Amino acid sequence: MEALSAGAEVLDVGSGTGLPYAEMLVEEGFIVVGIDISPRMVELARMNVPRAKFLEMSMTEMEFENEFDGNLSVFSMLLLDPPRFKEVAKRIFCSLRRGGVLYLVLNEPWEKGADIDEEVLVEIMGEVMYSRAYTVEEVREAFLPLGMDEIKFQRYIKRTKEFGEEHVMEFLFRKKDQS
């Protein structure tokens, strides 16, 4: 939020229920649009965060052009295989205005050399979905050539009852201010 100016327009990619991110952004005075492929998630998000706008839409089909000052994608791009990951990276890039920022959170493999292309199915709120960890290199290869600068990167381990131990990466990218 610190990378955005007051009243900035933000796209929440894979917004789920709208909690906690869309709600937090709206409370800070940002204009928020959330997209999610699940009709149930969109319904819940609209109830949870009525001051934001939520659209039923796949991130692989979004076609925004220079509309947002910021994007966030928190664990949602894990649901994409590598070709779709790169496709969505391009769509996110196109959706940002010059100088716009992306806050991206993903899991990375637990150990070096792990078979990250092995399909992993996870259950999230009663739905079984494909999920894949990404390496730092894969993320950078998807975003940096598009014209994004990496502003910040950090890793940490997160433990939850639902998912156990997760190796988390957070990126902050900025779209280059090119003419």
C-alpha positions in Angstrom: 0.0 0.0 0.0 2.9 2.3 0.7 3.9 2.1 -3.0 0.5 3.6 -4.1 -0.8 7.1 -4.0 -4.1 8.0 -2.3 -7.2 6.9 -4.2 -5.2 4.6 -6.5 -7.1 2.0 -8.5 -6.1 -1.6 -7.6 -6.9 -4.9 -9.2 -7.0 -8.0 -6.9 -6.2 -10.9 -9.2 -7.9 -14.1 -7.8 -9.6 -12.1 -5.0 -11.4 -15.1 -3.5 -13.7 -13.9 -0.7 -12.2 -10.4 -0.7 -10.8 -11.0 2.7 -8.4 -9.7 3.9 -6.8 -7.9 1.0 -9.6 -6.2 -0.9 -11.2 -5.1 2.5 -7.9 -3.7 3.7 -7.3 -1.8 0.5 -10.8 -0.3 0.5 -10.4 0.7 4.2 -7.2 2.6 3.2 -9.2 4.6 0.5 -8.2 2.7 -2.6 -10.6 1.9 -5.5 -10.6 -1.9 -5.7 -11.7 -4.3 -8.5 -11.4 -8.0 -7.7 -11.6 -10.8 -10.2 -12.2 -14.5 -9.4 -13.2 -17.4 -11.6 -15.5 -18.9 -8.9 -19.1 -17.5 -8.8 -19.2 -18.5 -5.1 -16.1 -16.5 -4.2 -17.4 -13.5 -6.1 -20.7 -13.7 -4.2 -18.9 -13.9 -0.9 -16.5 -11.1 -1.8 -19.5 -8.8 -2.7 -21.0 -9.5 0.7 -17.7 -9.1 2.6 -16.5 -6.0 0.8 -19.5 -4.1 -0.6 -17.4 -1.0 -1.4 -15.3 -2.9 -3.9 -16.3 -4.2 -7.3 -16.0 -7.9 -8.0 -16.2 -9.6 -11.4 -16.5 -13.3 -12.2 -13.6 -13.7 -14.5 -10.6 -15.9 -15.1 -7.2 -14.3 -14.7 -6.3 -16.0 -18.0 -9.1 -14.0 -19.8 -8.7 -10.5 -18.3 -8.1 -7.8 -20.9 -7.5 -4.6 -19.0 -5.3 -2.0 -20.7 -3.4 0.6 -18.5 -6.3 0.7 -16.1 -4.7 0.1 -12.7 -2.1 1.8 -10.5 -1.6 -1.5 -8.6 -2.2 -5.2 -8.8 -2.0 -7.8 -6.2 -2.0 -11.6 -6.6 -1.8 -13.5 -3.3 -1.3 -17.2 -3.8 -3.7 -17.2 -6.8 -1.1 -17.6 -9.6 0.0 -20.9 -8.0 -3.1 -22.3 -9.6 -1.6 -21.8 -13.1 0.7 -24.1 -15.0 3.9 -22.5 -16.4 2.5 -21.4 -19.8 -0.6 -19.9 -18.2 1.6 -18.2 -15.6 3.5 -16.4 -18.3 0.3 -15.5 -20.1 -1.2 -14.0 -16.9 2.1 -12.2 -16.2 1.6 -10.4 -19.6 -2.0 -9.6 -18.8 -1.1 -8.2 -15.4 1.6 -6.1 -17.1 -0.9 -4.8 -19.6 -3.4 -3.9 -16.9 -1.0 -1.6 -15.1 -0.4 2.0 -15.9 3.2 3.2 -16.3 4.8 3.2 -12.9 2.2 0.8 -11.6 3.1 -1.8 -9.0 2.4 -5.5 -8.5 2.5 -7.2 -5.2 2.9 -11.0 -5.8 2.9 -13.7 -3.3 3.7 -17.4 -4.2 5.0 -20.5 -2.6 8.4 -21.8 -3.7 9.5 -25.5 -3.6 10.5 -26.8 -0.2 13.9 -28.1 -1.4 16.2 -27.5 -4.3 15.8 -30.0 -7.1 12.2 -30.9 -6.1 10.0 -32.0 -9.0 7.9 -28.8 -9.1 6.2 -29.9 -12.4 4.5 -32.8 -10.6 0.9 -32.0 -10.5 -0.3 -31.3 -7.0 -4.0 -31.1 -6.1 -5.1 -29.1 -3.1 -8.5 -28.5 -1.6 -9.4 -24.9 -1.0 -12.8 -24.2 0.6 -14.2 -27.5 -0.7 -12.8 -27.2 -4.2 -10.0 -29.4 -5.5 -7.5 -27.4 -7.6 -4.2 -27.8 -9.4 -1.4 -25.9 -7.5 2.3 -25.6 -8.3 5.2 -23.9 -6.5 7.4 -21.5 -8.5 11.1 -20.7 -8.2 12.4 -17.2 -7.9 14.0 -17.6 -11.3 10.7 -18.6 -13.0 9.0 -15.6 -11.5 11.7 -13.2 -12.6 11.8 -14.7 -16.1 8.1 -14.1 -16.4 8.0 -10.5 -15.3 11.3 -8.8 -15.8 11.5 -9.2 -19.6 8.0 -7.5 -19.9 9.4 -4.2 -18.6 9.0 -4.7 -14.8 11.6 -3.7 -12.2 11.9 -5.8 -9.1 11.6 -3.3 -6.2 11.5 -5.7 -3.2 11.8 -9.5 -2.6 11.6 -11.5 0.6 11.1 -15.0 1.8 9.6 -16.5 4.9 8.1 -19.7 6.2 4.4 -19.6 7.1 2.6 -22.3 9.1 -1.1 -22.7 9.0 -3.5 -25.4 10.1 -5.0 -25.6 6.6 -1.8 -25.8 4.5 0.9 -26.8 7.0 4.4 -25.4 6.3 4.7 -23.1 3.3 7.8 -21.5 1.9 6.6 -18.1 0.8 8.0 -15.5 -1.6 6.8 -11.9 -1.8 7.7 -9.7 -4.7 7.1 -6.1 -5.4 7.5 -5.2 -9.1 7.0 -1.8 -10.8 6.1 -1.3 -14.4 8.9 0.8 -16.0 7.9 4.3 -16.7 8.6 4.2 -20.4 7.0 6.4 -23.1 
